[in-house]
Amino acid sequence: MQRKISLIVNNELVEVEVNPGSVLLDLLRDTLKLTGTKEGCREGDCGACTVIVGKLKNGKIKYRAINSCLYPIGNAAGKHILTIEGINTDSLNKIQKLFYDEGASQCGFCTPGFIMSLTAHLLTHNKLMYDEVVNSVAGNICRCTGYSSIKRAIKELTTEFVSNSYELDDLINKGLVPDYLPGIKERLISINELISERSECLQKHHKIIGGGTDLFVQTPEELFEHDLTFISQNDMCEINFKGNRCFLGSTVTFEMIKTSTELQQYFPMMDDYFKLVASLQIRNSATIAGNIVNASPIGGMSVILLALNASIIISNKEEKKVFHLKDLFLDYKKLNMEKDDIIEWIVFNLPNGKFNFEKVSKRRHLDIASVNSAMYIDDEEGIVKTVYISGGGVAPIPLFLKRACEFLTGKEINKENIIRTIEIAETEISPISDVRGSADYKRLLFKQLLKAHFLKFYPQQIKMGDLL
């Protein structure tokens, strides 16, 4: 199932006949012989394969760091790919020199990924803050150098720009990015080709790919056997607000949600939530609908959206349907969707009450949850008006706790009612023992996460000792 793909890699136009279900890393290393991009875990964990992708949108190129080991070539069509070779010059640039001076590289295997993540941060910001720059390499792992020297290099880099905003020309003049970047936009316009539109997806029964960050870990071989349609460039990549409702397009990425200034007003802890879920490279590719239809029992976005009582808008070539997200999950990896259905929008009311998300995993950040949970609650004078509670890792599906919510609605916020709510929630879950913990352990964790919600929401009324 070969397809002609046109893109720009560094400063060169590349046109290849390739299976669009193969990943960008293989095109770069095997076909184009750009071996500076390294193959490490091939699961999006180590960051050694990090490259920068530039996408034309609204007349501007938006750059972002991604894991090329999980990025389908079909998604690269009409885009600009920047690799370590594309920023190399006759001498070390500022970032590379700082890594050298601070001893931030030993074997060097991971170093190109770090350099590309930092370069992407320069291209996506106009001012550098030390903590933000450090977080930009959170998805890059170094096994031999030690992170202190890397952080020293980053500190020196931020000092270069302290209190000063900058533009692309400033980065070029300082030798941090190549001088051919300003001309890329016009070249992309001339080659940019829209991938298949939604109507084509429905008519041809293609397998539809969003970011592919889970599919290319779980079933990469199967993707070679399907005619694939990539929808990352369509009009469903928008976050819209109408009245008190938020509409998330199906191909909106995790990072778009995390950085939405409008959503941050309603979810001030959004930044912390998403740092728990995935690295920047994954957040830049992973789509919200992809996370939902993957139907993982511990899917972070599904758990969050269930606690917002979200609805989904689904369409096919014959009709459009709207129903609550909690009615989508039928059983393990089984969805209330037909073969030709496609999620268009995820819709929820912007919260007036309190919202919280909790997650426990073996490693706090960038790890799969053992158990997670979210809760939304709105009360008036201590009486619960609305409550939505969800849990992940405690059932075959991302679980909405219907009976616990029904019990607490209309009740007073006090110790007795909270304890009873948790007892009812326990009867709704059915965790299993697996590599992330025993069933008893997960049951205990879930109880503790529910307690954490209430303690955060009502620190004056409820104390830890009340819930022991």
HELIX and SHEET records of a PDB file:
HELIX    1   1 LEU A   24  ASP A   26  1                                   3    
HELIX    2   2 LEU A   27  THR A   31  3                                   5    
HELIX    3   3 ILE A   73  ALA A   76  1                                   4    
HELIX    4   4 ILE A   84  ILE A   87  1                                   4    
HELIX    5   5 LYS A   94  ASP A  101  1                                   8    
HELIX    6   6 THR A  111  THR A  124  1                                  14    
HELIX    7   7 TYR A  130  SER A  136  1                                   7    
HELIX    8   8 TYR A  147  GLU A  160  1                                  14    
HELIX    9   9 LEU A  168  ASN A  173  1                                   6    
HELIX   10  10 LEU A  181  GLY A  183  5                                   3    
HELIX   11  11 ILE A  184  ILE A  191  1                                   8    
HELIX   12  12 ARG A  198  LYS A  204  1                                   7    
HELIX   13  13 LEU A  215  GLN A  218  1                                   4    
HELIX   14  14 PRO A  220  LEU A  223  1                                   4    
HELIX   15  15 PHE A  254  LYS A  258  1                                   5    
HELIX   16  16 THR A  261  TYR A  266  1                                   6    
HELIX   17  17 MET A  270  VAL A  277  1                                   8    
HELIX   18  18 LEU A  280  ARG A  283  1                                   4    
HELIX   19  19 ILE A  288  VAL A  293  1                                   6    
HELIX   20  20 GLY A  300  LEU A  306  1                                   7    
HELIX   21  21 LEU A  325  ASP A  327  5                                   3    
HELIX   22  22 LYS A  402  LEU A  408  1                                   7    
HELIX   23  23 LYS A  415  GLU A  428  1                                  14    
HELIX   24  24 ALA A  439  PHE A  457  1                                  19    
HELIX   25  25 MET A  464  LEU A  467  5                                   4    
SHEET    1   A 5 GLU A  12  VAL A  18  0                                        
SHEET    2   A 5 ARG A   3  VAL A   9 -1                                        
SHEET    3   A 5 HIS A  80  LEU A  82  1                                        
SHEET    4   A 5 THR A  50  LYS A  57 -1                                        
SHEET    5   A 5 LYS A  60  ASN A  67 -1                                        
SHEET    1   B 2 LYS A 207  ILE A 209  0                                        
SHEET    2   B 2 LEU A 228  PHE A 230  1                                        
SHEET    1   C 5 ILE A 239  LYS A 242  0                                        
SHEET    2   C 5 ARG A 245  GLY A 249 -1                                        
SHEET    3   C 5 ILE A 342  ASN A 349 -1                                        
SHEET    4   C 5 SER A 311  SER A 315 -1                                        
SHEET    5   C 5 LYS A 320  HIS A 324 -1                                        
SHEET    1   D 2 PHE A 329  ASP A 331  0                                        
SHEET    2   D 2 LYS A 334  LEU A 335 -1                                        
SHEET    1   E 4 LYS A 354  VAL A 360  0                                        
SHEET    2   E 4 VAL A 371  GLU A 380 -1                                        
SHEET    3   E 4 ILE A 383  GLY A 392 -1                                        
SHEET    4   E 4 LEU A 399  PHE A 400 -1                                        
END                                                                             
